[in-house]
Amino acid sequence: MASPTDTENLFKTPLFALHEALGAKIVPFAGYAMPVQYKLGVMKEHQWTRENAGLFDVSHMGQAVLEANEGEDAATLLEALTPSALQELKPGRQRYSMLLNDQGGILDDLMVARPLNPLPDTTSDNQLYLVVNAACKAQDFALIEASIAGKGTLTQLADRALLALQGPAAEAALASLVPEVAAMVFMQSRVFDWHGVTLFISRSGYTGEDGFEISVPADKAEDFAKALLADERVAAIGLGARDSLRLEAGLPLYGHDLDPDTNPVEANLTFAIGKRRKIDKDFPGAEKIMSDLFDGPARRRVGLLPEGRAPAREGTKVLSAAGDEIGIICSGGFGPSFGGPVAMAYLKTEFAEEGTDVLLEIRGKQHKAQVAPMPFTPHTYKRASA
């Protein structure tokens, strides 16, 4: 465990003391002192989440509420920065989105929810609830505030923690505390009460498993986490397993698989571009993005399956069968549930077709790999019945 000297210059989440009490190994992450693993270890924590329910502290993420002034629309205000069709987002629903620069590059990816009713301590019923990445939250919030100046306000929810409960037992475990969550489906968002504590809960997550993300007041976060951990189906899970879980699920990580020089088409995230926005072409970088969408990008994010047992890490060069450099791995590691190494890479489009044989240059030696479909393990989200 990290000593006080190691963490004294880092931000700490409201659950820091609980992490220490649970024997977590603490590491610096996005300026925070965060648990990378607990006593189970990364491999067992990964498998526990796939088979039971894993509890993650993601309080380092940025939470905020965007409220529109009278005569303005919160969704329209945010659409100025994203390609998503947020005006069509129904109350009680959540959507994955991205903030773009003028070239169409991804400044960050985020979750956007339209509350059914105004969130506590807010004044407008024309609002959106946002969750952004920890390392990007300062620049994200500054960008949004500048864009909506005079038209709306952005209130950072620094007094709230954020937990993620993921895995096949997540519904049963959370429903034992908040029974109403059992009726929710993937990407729904609701406000609930737990013994007088207001919870913002979405049925979503970052593991490919069914689960929930729960915003809770900071001063009640430890009580709520302990209530969940009292369930034998729930175990505390660190950032190490969170990374291997999202990699198996084919989910990109900002700063590794996404960055300001990569657009949504290259990243294989075109589902986040709304139909209306494609027609209107009124979002940042629309000309470049639409050109890549119709003509094909020069490169594309794909899945890779290396042969053998040795994982190929981020930064590994990818070569064609002829030995020419055609791309680079952006995320890679061993997939505990998959049972072998998995990776994501950006490859020249002519080599991005599934089944294409490629070579990986690792420590001066070439290793065989093949372009493969993602996710590497099936998603198990609870969707609405047909």
Secondary structure, DSSP 8 states (H G I E B T S, - for coil): ---HHHHTTSB--TTHHHHHHTT-EEEEETTEEEEEE-TT-HHHHHHHHHHSEEEEE-TTSEEEEEEE-TT--HHHHHHTT-SS-GGG--TTEEEEEEEE-TTS-EEEEEEEEE-SS--TT---SSEEEEEE-GGGHHHHHHHHHHHHTTTEEEEE-TTEEEEEEESTTHHHHHHTTSGGGGG--TTBEEEEEETTEEEEEES--SSSSSEEEEEEEGGGHHHHHHHHHTSTTEEE--HHHHHHHHHHTT---BTTTB-TT--TTTTT-GGGS-HHHHHH--STTHHHHHHHHHH--SEEEEEEEESSS----TT-EEE-TTS-EEEEEEEEEEETTTTEEEEEEEEEGGG-STT-EEEEEETTEEEEEEEE-S-SS---------
